[in-house]
C-alpha cells in the first residue's frame, strides 16, 4: 500500500475525508481500531505542526511589516527636515527663492519613502546575513 503525503491529506482529490481510515480485508476489528487511532493521531500531529509552521511564518511576516511601517513613519518626516536643515546651514535661502526651496524639500520628502523601504529591506536581511556569515565561519 502506498503511503499518503501531506498533500493528499490537505487536498484530497477523490473527496475522501481526513478522518477516513480504510480497513484492510484480513484485519480484525481490534487491530483496525488500534491502527485507526494511531493513524488519526498521527494526522492530528501532522496538521498541528503544519498549523504551527503557518503561524510562525505569519508572525514573521507581520513583524517585518511592523518594522517597515515604523521606518516609514519615522524616516518619512526626518528626510525633509534634514533637507531643510541642510538648506538653512548652507544659507541657500539668500540665493534661491522660497518656492524653489519648498519644491526641493518636497522632492526630498518624496525620495524619502523609497529610501526608507530600502533601509527596511537591509534591516530585514541583516539577521540572515549574520547567520550566513557565522555558518560560513564554522565550515
N, CA, C and O of each residue as an XYZ file, in Angstrom:
556
protein
N       0.844     -1.180      0.000
C       0.000      0.000      0.000
C       0.886      1.238      0.000
O       1.871      1.298      0.736
N       0.548      2.209     -0.807
C       1.358      3.415     -0.951
C       1.072      4.389      0.191
O      -0.081      4.597      0.569
N       2.142      4.984      0.738
C       1.992      5.951      1.830
C       1.398      7.247      1.288
O       1.685      7.654      0.162
N       0.574      7.880      2.100
C      -0.014      9.151      1.701
C       0.879     10.290      2.143
O       1.518     10.225      3.193
N       0.917     11.330      1.337
C       1.723     12.501      1.660
C       0.831     13.574      2.274
O      -0.392     13.442      2.318
N       1.472     14.635      2.746
C       0.739     15.753      3.334
C      -0.225     16.357      2.313
O      -1.335     16.755      2.666
N       0.191     16.427      1.064
C      -0.664     16.995      0.024
C      -1.943     16.177     -0.130
O      -3.012     16.742     -0.362
N      -1.846     14.862     -0.004
C      -3.032     14.018     -0.124
C      -4.035     14.293      0.985
O      -5.244     14.232      0.763
N      -3.532     14.597      2.181
C      -4.440     14.867      3.290
C      -5.021     16.277      3.216
O      -6.184     16.491      3.558
N      -4.217     17.229      2.774
C      -4.679     18.612      2.750
C      -5.635     18.860      1.578
O      -6.583     19.637      1.700
N      -5.384     18.204      0.456
C      -6.201     18.399     -0.739
C      -6.611     17.041     -1.306
O      -6.089     16.629     -2.342
N      -7.518     16.351     -0.660
C      -7.897     15.034     -1.175
C      -8.641     15.164     -2.499
O      -9.695     15.797     -2.560
N      -8.096     14.567     -3.561
C      -8.685     14.695     -4.884
C      -9.933     13.852     -5.052
O     -10.825     14.222     -5.815
N     -10.016     12.727     -4.356
C     -11.166     11.846     -4.523
C     -12.326     12.234     -3.624
O     -13.359     11.564     -3.624
N     -12.172     13.295     -2.868
C     -13.242     13.732     -1.990
C     -13.268     13.009     -0.657
O     -14.211     13.164      0.119
N     -12.237     12.217     -0.386
C     -12.234     11.490      0.886
C     -11.900     12.432      2.033
O     -11.220     13.441      1.849
N     -12.375     12.098      3.183
C     -12.197     12.938      4.355
C     -10.881     12.601      5.053
O     -10.315     11.525      4.863
N     -10.420     13.528      5.847
C      -9.214     13.288      6.644
C      -9.440     12.210      7.693
O      -8.495     11.560      8.140
N     -10.689     12.024      8.082
C     -10.988     11.093      9.170
C     -11.199      9.660      8.697
O     -11.396      8.767      9.521
N     -11.163      9.425      7.407
C     -11.413      8.067      6.902
C     -10.119      7.268      6.905
O      -9.100      7.692      6.360
N     -10.188      6.104      7.531
C      -9.083      5.139      7.505
C      -9.666      3.845      6.964
O     -10.604      3.295      7.540
N      -9.122      3.362      5.871
C      -9.666      2.164      5.231
C      -9.265      0.915      5.996
O      -8.139      0.793      6.480
N     -10.192      0.011      6.094
C      -9.927     -1.254      6.793
C      -9.375     -2.265      5.797
O      -9.900     -2.427      4.695
N      -8.316     -2.933      6.203
C      -7.709     -3.958      5.355
C      -8.590     -5.206      5.382
O      -9.262     -5.464      6.380
N      -8.595     -5.977      4.301
C      -9.506     -7.128      4.232
C      -9.273     -8.189      5.317
O     -10.233     -8.763      5.830
N      -8.032     -8.449      5.664
C      -7.752     -9.515      6.636
C      -7.520     -8.973      8.043
O      -6.944     -9.673      8.876
N      -7.946     -7.763      8.323
C      -7.673     -7.115      9.605
C      -8.847     -7.343     10.566
O     -10.014     -7.241     10.189
N      -8.499     -7.653     11.809
C      -9.539     -7.808     12.818
C     -10.046     -6.432     13.236
O      -9.401     -5.415     12.983
N     -11.212     -6.418     13.880
C     -11.798     -5.156     14.304
C     -10.913     -4.471     15.342
O     -10.739     -3.253     15.308
N     -10.358     -5.253     16.259
C      -9.489     -4.688     17.299
C      -8.222     -4.075     16.683
O      -7.822     -2.975     17.062
N      -7.600     -4.772     15.748
C      -6.392     -4.252     15.089
C      -6.727     -3.009     14.267
O      -5.949     -2.056     14.219
N      -7.902     -3.031     13.618
C      -8.323     -1.876     12.834
C      -8.521     -0.653     13.724
O      -8.095      0.448     13.378
N      -9.171     -0.850     14.872
C      -9.424      0.276     15.772
C      -8.110      0.857     16.307
O      -7.966      2.074     16.418
N      -7.151     -0.023     16.640
C      -5.841      0.467     17.125
C      -5.106      1.226     16.021
O      -4.548      2.297     16.256
N      -5.114      0.655     14.811
C      -4.435      1.320     13.695
C      -5.127      2.633     13.345
O      -4.465      3.624     13.034
N      -6.432      2.641     13.395
C      -7.210      3.847     13.109
C      -6.864      4.954     14.114
O      -6.643      6.104     13.735
N      -6.823      4.587     15.391
C      -6.477      5.564     16.425
C      -5.059      6.098     16.219
O      -4.813      7.294     16.373
N      -4.148      5.225     15.876
C      -2.762      5.638     15.663
C      -2.644      6.564     14.451
O      -1.997      7.610     14.521
N      -3.278      6.169     13.334
C      -3.189      6.988     12.118
C      -3.854      8.345     12.301
O      -3.319      9.361     11.856
N      -5.006      8.373     12.945
C      -5.676      9.652     13.162
C      -4.872     10.541     14.106
O      -4.818     11.757     13.922
N      -4.249      9.937     15.114
C      -3.375     10.711     15.999
C      -2.196     11.299     15.245
O      -1.809     12.446     15.471
N      -1.622     10.491     14.333
C      -0.504     10.992     13.517
C      -0.954     12.136     12.604
O      -0.220     13.103     12.404
N      -2.155     12.018     12.060
C      -2.664     13.087     11.190
C      -2.893     14.371     11.983
O      -2.626     15.469     11.494
N      -3.386     14.225     13.204
C      -3.606     15.409     14.044
C      -2.284     16.078     14.367
O      -2.184     17.304     14.319
N      -1.264     15.292     14.695
C       0.061     15.856     14.979
C       0.628     16.530     13.737
O       1.222     17.605     13.825
N       0.445     15.897     12.578
C       0.923     16.469     11.320
C       0.241     17.800     11.032
O       0.909     18.780     10.704
N      -1.082     17.843     11.153
C      -1.809     19.079     10.887
C      -1.470     20.159     11.908
O      -1.416     21.340     11.565
N      -1.241     19.764     13.164
C      -0.855     20.752     14.179
C       0.515     21.345     13.858
O       0.733     22.542     14.039
N       1.437     20.509     13.382
C       2.758     21.047     13.048
C       2.686     21.955     11.821
O       3.403     22.954     11.753
N       1.832     21.624     10.852
C       1.645     22.499      9.685
C       1.049     23.827     10.130
O       1.484     24.890      9.688
N       0.046     23.761     11.012
C      -0.562     24.985     11.531
C       0.461     25.833     12.270
O       0.498     27.052     12.102
N       1.291     25.195     13.088
C       2.314     25.940     13.821
C       3.309     26.598     12.871
O       3.753     27.721     13.107
N       3.655     25.897     11.803
C       4.543     26.488     10.805
C       3.924     27.695     10.132
O       4.589     28.710      9.929
N       2.640     27.585      9.784
C       1.945     28.718      9.175
C       1.877     29.895     10.138
O       2.078     31.040      9.735
N       1.593     29.621     11.413
C       1.516     30.707     12.394
C       2.872     31.374     12.596
O       2.945     32.593     12.757
N       3.941     30.590     12.590
C       5.283     31.157     12.716
C       5.604     32.046     11.521
O       6.127     33.149     11.679
N       5.288     31.557     10.325
C       5.526     32.350      9.121
C       4.699     33.630      9.135
O       5.196     34.701      8.786
N       3.452     33.519      9.533
C       2.591     34.691      9.612
C       3.128     35.698     10.622
O       3.086     36.904     10.376
N       3.630     35.216     11.756
C       4.217     36.107     12.757
C       5.433     36.839     12.226
O       5.617     38.027     12.491
N       6.270     36.125     11.469
C       7.453     36.772     10.887
C       7.066     37.832      9.865
O       7.660     38.909      9.826
N       6.075     37.529      9.043
C       5.631     38.496      8.035
C       5.050     39.726      8.715
O       5.328     40.855      8.311
N       4.242     39.508      9.747
C       3.674     40.651     10.459
C       4.756     41.493     11.118
O       4.677     42.722     11.099
N       5.761     40.856     11.698
C       6.853     41.604     12.323
C       7.615     42.411     11.286
O       8.001     43.551     11.544
N       7.835     41.824     10.110
C       8.539     42.549      9.054
C       7.740     43.772      8.613
O       8.303     44.851      8.429
N       6.436     43.605      8.446
C       5.622     44.747      8.047
C       5.555     45.795      9.146
O       5.507     46.986      8.840
N       5.548     45.397     10.419
C       5.579     46.387     11.504
C       6.867     47.187     11.472
O       6.846     48.404     11.657
N       8.005     46.507     11.236
C       9.282     47.231     11.147
C       9.263     48.213      9.979
O       9.697     49.356     10.119
N       8.766     47.771      8.835
C       8.729     48.669      7.673
C       7.797     49.851      7.919
O       8.106     50.977      7.529
N       6.677     49.605      8.553
C       5.741     50.691      8.839
C       6.378     51.709      9.772
O       6.256     52.916      9.564
N       7.056     51.216     10.798
C       7.721     52.135     11.726
C       8.796     52.948     11.022
O       8.920     54.148     11.264
N       9.570     52.315     10.159
C      10.596     53.058      9.434
C       9.976     54.125      8.538
O      10.489     55.241      8.454
N       8.881     53.789      7.872
C       8.223     54.793      7.030
C       7.686     55.943      7.871
O       7.784     57.106      7.479
N       7.120     55.617      9.022
C       6.550     56.661      9.872
C       7.636     57.573     10.431
O       7.458     58.789     10.494
N       8.756     56.986     10.836
C       9.797     57.795     11.476
C      10.756     58.434     10.481
O      11.194     59.563     10.699
N      11.092     57.747      9.402
C      12.060     58.293      8.450
C      11.383     59.284      7.508
O      12.029     60.219      7.034
N      10.091     59.095      7.228
C       9.376     59.998      6.324
C       9.534     61.463      6.680
O       9.942     62.241      5.817
N       9.235     61.886      7.903
C       9.397     63.300      8.249
C      10.851     63.727      8.472
O      11.170     64.913      8.390
N      11.720     62.773      8.749
C      13.111     63.126      9.070
C      13.854     63.622      7.830
O      14.645     64.561      7.920
N      13.613     63.010      6.688
C      14.366     63.367      5.480
C      14.068     64.798      5.019
O      15.013     65.529      4.723
N      12.806     65.237      4.943
C      12.579     66.652      4.594
C      13.132     67.607      5.656
O      13.607     68.695      5.333
N      13.065     67.190      6.917
C      13.623     68.049      7.971
C      15.128     68.190      7.804
O      15.673     69.279      7.983
N      15.803     67.101      7.464
C      17.243     67.182      7.213
C      17.549     68.039      5.988
O      18.538     68.771      5.964
N      16.694     67.943      4.974
C      16.890     68.796      3.794
C      16.737     70.264      4.179
O      17.522     71.106      3.742
N      15.739     70.572      4.987
C      15.538     71.955      5.440
C      16.729     72.441      6.247
O      17.199     73.562      6.055
N      17.217     71.599      7.152
C      18.375     71.983      7.969
C      19.603     72.184      7.082
O      20.387     73.108      7.298
N      19.765     71.320      6.089
C      20.896     71.470      5.172
C      20.823     72.758      4.377
O      21.834     73.438      4.203
N      19.629     73.103      3.888
C      19.470     74.369      3.150
C      19.712     75.561      4.057
O      20.329     76.541      3.639
N      19.237     75.492      5.293
C      19.431     76.607      6.232
C      20.900     76.740      6.607
O      21.406     77.851      6.764
N      21.586     75.607      6.750
C      23.003     75.633      7.129
C      23.852     76.230      6.008
O      24.816     76.952      6.261
N      23.476     75.918      4.762
C      24.215     76.462      3.612
C      23.786     77.888      3.277
O      24.380     78.524      2.407
N      22.777     78.387      3.950
C      22.238     79.727      3.703
C      21.843     79.899      2.246
O      22.112     80.925      1.622
N      21.201     78.870      1.726
C      20.779     78.890      0.331
C      19.550     79.774      0.134
O      19.235     80.161     -0.992
N      18.855     80.094      1.231
C      17.638     80.899      1.119
C      17.918     82.327      0.671
O      16.999     83.025      0.243
N      19.164     82.773      0.761
C      19.514     84.121      0.305
C      19.706     84.174     -1.204
O      19.650     85.252     -1.796
N      19.934     83.012     -1.840
C      20.210     82.952     -3.273
C      19.015     82.410     -4.052
O      18.694     82.905     -5.133
N      18.361     81.396     -3.501
C      17.268     80.699     -4.206
C      15.929     81.164     -3.640
O      15.796     81.323     -2.427
N      14.937     81.384     -4.502
C      13.622     81.814     -3.997
C      12.953     80.721     -3.136
O      13.224     79.531     -3.291
N      12.086     81.161     -2.241
C      11.439     80.263     -1.281
C      10.598     79.169     -1.945
O      10.637     78.032     -1.475
N       9.839     79.449     -3.014
C       9.063     78.357     -3.628
C       9.948     77.236     -4.175
O       9.567     76.066     -4.123
N      11.123     77.585     -4.698
C      12.034     76.556     -5.189
C      12.588     75.721     -4.037
O      12.734     74.504     -4.160
N      12.893     76.374     -2.925
C      13.364     75.637     -1.737
C      12.264     74.696     -1.246
O      12.535     73.549     -0.889
N      11.013     75.188     -1.229
C       9.895     74.338     -0.813
C       9.750     73.135     -1.748
O       9.471     72.025     -1.297
N       9.940     73.357     -3.045
C       9.885     72.252     -4.000
C      10.992     71.244     -3.780
O      10.765     70.038     -3.875
N      12.199     71.732     -3.484
C      13.317     70.823     -3.208
C      13.073     70.003     -1.943
O      13.390     68.815     -1.891
N      12.506     70.647     -0.927
C      12.194     69.925      0.311
C      11.103     68.882      0.046
O      11.165     67.775      0.583
N      10.104     69.226     -0.776
C       9.056     68.261     -1.133
C       9.636     67.079     -1.902
O       9.248     65.933     -1.674
N      10.573     67.362     -2.819
C      11.231     66.275     -3.561
C      12.020     65.381     -2.619
O      12.038     64.161     -2.783
N      12.669     65.983     -1.635
C      13.392     65.184     -0.643
C      12.424     64.302      0.140
O      12.742     63.155      0.454
N      11.245     64.836      0.455
C      10.238     64.040      1.153
C       9.739     62.884      0.312
O       9.543     61.780      0.820
N       9.530     63.135     -0.990
C       9.077     62.060     -1.879
C      10.157     61.003     -2.086
O       9.858     59.814     -2.200
N      11.398     61.437     -2.133
C      12.501     60.477     -2.285
C      12.746     59.714     -0.996
O      13.401     58.672     -1.010
N      12.233     60.214      0.112
C      12.457     59.565      1.405
C      11.734     58.244      1.559
O      12.231     57.352      2.246
N      10.563     58.092      0.932
C       9.799     56.844      1.067
C      10.547     55.658      0.440
O      10.684     54.628      1.100
N      11.036     55.758     -0.802
C      11.815     54.630     -1.328
C      13.084     54.377     -0.528
O      13.493     53.230     -0.347
N      13.702     55.447     -0.051
C      14.900     55.278      0.768
C      14.568     54.535      2.061
O      15.338     53.680      2.497
N      13.432     54.853      2.674
C      13.010     54.159      3.887
C      12.740     52.685      3.597
O      13.074     51.826      4.413
N      12.140     52.380      2.445
C      11.895     50.977      2.086
C      13.198     50.223      1.847
O      13.316     49.054      2.216
N      14.178     50.885      1.230
C      15.487     50.242      1.028
C      16.151     49.973      2.372
O      16.726     48.905      2.577
N      16.075     50.929      3.282
C      16.644     50.738      4.617
C      15.930     49.590      5.328
O      16.573     48.783      5.998
N      14.601     49.511      5.187
C      13.847     48.421      5.818
C      14.259     47.074      5.250
O      14.358     46.092      5.986
N      14.502     47.020      3.941
C      14.933     45.750      3.333
C      16.306     45.337      3.849
O      16.544     44.157      4.104
N      17.205     46.297      4.003
C      18.538     45.996      4.538
C      18.428     45.514      5.976
O      19.100     44.561      6.371
N      17.580     46.174      6.759
C      17.391     45.771      8.159
C      16.802     44.368      8.234
O      17.176     43.593      9.115
N      15.880     44.022      7.318
C      15.303     42.676      7.296
C      16.331     41.619      6.923
O      16.286     40.507      7.450
N      17.248     41.940      6.032
C      18.237     40.967      5.581
C      19.416     40.829      6.537
O      20.173     39.863      6.438
N      19.586     41.759      7.447
C      20.753     41.746      8.323
C      20.853     40.486      9.184
O      21.938     39.907      9.246
N      19.786     40.024      9.856
C      19.922     38.789     10.651
C      20.297     37.581      9.801
O      21.078     36.738     10.242
N      19.746     37.485      8.574
C      20.094     36.369      7.696
C      21.566     36.449      7.282
O      22.252     35.432      7.184
N      22.027     37.657      7.045
C      23.418     37.849      6.656
C      24.349     37.427      7.787
O      25.355     36.760      7.545
N      24.020     37.810      9.021
C      24.846     37.447     10.177
C      24.860     35.937     10.358
O      25.920     35.356     10.590
N      23.697     35.290     10.256
C      23.626     33.835     10.413
C      24.411     33.123      9.320
O      25.086     32.128      9.584
N      24.325     33.626      8.099
C      25.065     33.016      6.990
C      26.565     33.178      7.186
O      27.342     32.270      6.890
N      26.954     34.317      7.676
C      28.376     34.557      7.928
C      28.908     33.630      9.018
O      30.012     33.099      8.897
N      28.133     33.433     10.074
C      28.538     32.506     11.133
C      28.605     31.079     10.621
O      29.504     30.325     10.993
N      27.661     30.703      9.775
C      27.653     29.336      9.219
C      28.884     29.117      8.346
O      29.462     28.030      8.362
N      29.296     30.135      7.581
C      30.498     30.015      6.768
C      31.749     29.882      7.616
O      32.694     29.186      7.247
N      31.745     30.558      8.760
C      32.907     30.509      9.642
C      33.106     29.112     10.219
O      34.240     28.712     10.484
N      32.012     28.356     10.420
C      32.101     27.030     11.027
C      32.385     25.940     10.014
O      32.599     24.793     10.406
N      32.395     26.253      8.728
C      32.657     25.218      7.709
C      34.098     24.878      7.609
O      34.477     24.029      6.802
